[in-house]
Amino acid sequence: MLKLITSCFLLICLNACAQKSTKPEVNSSPKTSDAVINLDTNWTEKIVKTNDEWKKELSSSQYYILREHGTERPNSSPLNTVKEKGTFVCAGCKNPLFASETKFDSGTGWPSFFQYLSSKSVSVSVDNSLGMSRDEVTCKRCGGHLGHVFNDGPNPTGLRYCMNGEAMQFVAAQTPLSDLSVATFAGGCFWCTETIFESIKGVSEVISGYSGGEEPNPTYENVGAGRTGHAEAFEVYYDPKVISYKDLVRVFFASIDPTIVNGQGPDRGKQYRTIAFYRNEEEKTIIDQKIKDIALEYNKPIATQVVPFSKFWEAEAYHQDFVKLNPNQGYVRAESIPRRERTLAKVKDLVK
Ligand SMILES: [Zn+2]
């Protein structure tokens, strides 16, 4: 029986690894709300779609406002109270419409702005519906109805663009990576570790790549075949005002079994070994202390290496954001997502 279980386990491992090394189909149209939105103000073609096509893409309330000139109830949109830095884009075509700096509290219950973002953002035309003469504001790119503009706004324009929040999406401003701190770890399969750390507060970006070896320009193929000294690794760009290095180390050790030599989950080989890289003595002290603390929890020695950081090589583009873009891939469903959920349950206080 034990033998049968062992061979099943091996079979599952082989399947997982085989699936993992196959170059995946990349889903080019993620529909999740956290999909990356490209702030493109240089577009040259308008977006034209049939009503049926819009119906498929938009929620019923978005369709009602954008395509049927509807109006949402005041104070009903969460965008009304957004005060963060960022850009409001058209919910229909992602055309950048307004910058957060031009938003003001008009007291009307609708998101209000005194200036549009670019000359390609909006069109204004006369709207004589409902027995009033108003200036209607539409998206210049897809023609979607956004709201109206009135002459009772604040300086410097004196205008009040009174928008339907449901017709827009908010894209929070990203801090440039150069302004953030960076930490590097290797925790087995980088698809898994990337999605874990991207769920953590204060983390802006996680890059999958290779580190820990000497060879320049490693590739997935070389590393996967064990022909280099590199391990699958990842770099975490984080805001130290929001999350400390110590907490990142806590997430790292929650995400791995640190007693496994050269492996994690179903993956085996030195490219899947776990490493905590440090950039200074302070980071090394934090890692050493954490290992000391957790050593008591395990009845086997800790195999995680503690290594000074030297160089990180970014992995091929199709490995970046892999789990987000391929949620139905076999290995992702069987390993990455359950591993992420198991880890996040251990560090609930640090989850976005
Ligand atoms: Zn639009």
Boltz pocket constraint, residues with backbone or C-beta under 6 A from the ligand:
constraints:
  - pocket:
      binder: B
      contacts: [[A, 90], [A, 91], [A, 92], [A, 93], [A, 94], [A, 95], [A, 139], [A, 140], [A, 141], [A, 142], [A, 143], [A, 144]]
      max_distance: 6.0
